Amino acid sequence: MINALEARDTILSTVQPVNTVTLSLERSLGYILAEEILAGENIPPFDNSAMDGFAVSAQEVQHVPQILPIAGEIAAGSPVNARLGQGEAMRIMTGAKIPAGCDAVVQQEWTELPDEQHVSIMKSVNSGHNIRLAGADIRKDERALNKHQRLRPQEIGVLASLGKRFVEVYRQVSVAILSTGNEIVDINVPLPEGKIRNSNAYTLSALVKDTGCEPLMLGIAADDPSDLKEKIVKGFSADALITTGGVSVGKYDLVMEMLKELGVEIKFWKVNIKPGMPMMFGVHGNKAVFGLPGNPVSSMVTFLQFVKPALQRMMGSDEAKATVKLPAQIEHEITKSDGKRHFMRGILEHRNGSLVVRSAGSQVSNILSSLSKANCLIILPEEITRVNEGDVVEVELL
Amino acid sequence: MISVKVKLFAALRDLVGNDEKIMLLPNECQPATLIEVLIVEYPGMKEWKPHLRIAVNWEYVPLDHVLHDKDEIALIPPVSGG
């Protein structure tokens, strides 16, 4: 049985980014950039004023108060290439182009107006005061954005500053979700005795959306080979297929056998973790196939640990490498002896300047409500057998 | 249930944010239904509906054509120009 880190490496070295599509800037939020963006121009494109005030030569206002004639006015957006004469000041607005001969802007609050033609500078300033230099934000020919970067609102702003109307991004990844088992019924029918509702497909669908992919709900396959076969084949039309099975080994075998029969190459089955041990990863051509356990907690934990990084890689993102883990002090002792990597549902709090974490209650893998109470997973590596109260553990936020 | 691949061009590609989309639809489904399903997800599709031409497996078809599993459906917006 392979360890969690090996399983993750196997997945990440197997799946590949999908192809790319050109979208208009307004539609590209949340997509992953498939091109490197070099700045074609300086941002800002010219030296400009950071304040409303008066453009001056700094060395002429070293002795204050200094009365200077007002030689003109430069409004923001004005294309005028003004020149400041010796011993003069010009009224200038925030964002307006700095005139030649000026090396500082004295903000209006530091000035007085003895009459309409003159300004009295009340405080001396150094060269460069209130001047935003051309290219100070992004310099021409500099790399403004990296390939594989997610386009958040701030990246949309950078692209707009650079005049990019269209961007090349990785297309959206589609993920088919199939629940299996005779005991499962969908949420739109009354619950017959002995049956349970199909919660996993909805949790997984939400997780898929949360990752930035498109879920395709295949519904429920009963323990009937022809039904299972038909739905799995439909699932191959998506970029990835997730099955979530019943708890019993026998039933899981049915899914496994059908996947094999349909040509899925199994890369691994069973990972040395708790919860989520009976997890499968395979490929069908260039499609990724994940067999997740049927227990709701196991299903969600294995999605977060293995499926999400795979989807991020398929989406063209480099985020899979950068899962944030936080150190926190555990509030109670924990012992384990099975040599597995444990993912415990935890409640993380900030208390007296440090992060503290405690178990969110029952760690049994069918208790979904404890995941709802939890805000993190406490990670206990394979070799750990005991943590004492006050020890530092790693947690991943949920 | 059938699984079809919808190819999207020009403004529709931008509207959906993808150049193709896998869709799961009921059996005996027609392109008119497919477009209604898309409108639910992408309301901007509504204004295109009267103008779309539909091709199934690279042949133009009417709105009441019956779709089959694995069909490739192209939604083609009108080409502008003089």
HADDOCK unambig.tbl for C-alpha pairs under 7 A between the chains (distance, minus, plus):
assign (segid A and resid 21 and name CA) (segid B and resid 18 and name CA) 6.71 0.50 0.50
assign (segid A and resid 21 and name CA) (segid B and resid 19 and name CA) 6.65 0.50 0.50
assign (segid A and resid 23 and name CA) (segid B and resid 14 and name CA) 5.68 0.50 0.50
assign (segid A and resid 23 and name CA) (segid B and resid 17 and name CA) 6.67 0.50 0.50
assign (segid A and resid 24 and name CA) (segid B and resid 14 and name CA) 6.55 0.50 0.50
assign (segid A and resid 27 and name CA) (segid B and resid 14 and name CA) 6.55 0.50 0.50
assign (segid A and resid 27 and name CA) (segid B and resid 17 and name CA) 6.32 0.50 0.50
assign (segid A and resid 171 and name CA) (segid B and resid 18 and name CA) 5.66 0.50 0.50
assign (segid A and resid 172 and name CA) (segid B and resid 18 and name CA) 6.38 0.50 0.50
assign (segid A and resid 234 and name CA) (segid B and resid 3 and name CA) 6.05 0.50 0.50
assign (segid A and resid 237 and name CA) (segid B and resid 22 and name CA) 6.92 0.50 0.50
assign (segid A and resid 238 and name CA) (segid B and resid 22 and name CA) 6.55 0.50 0.50
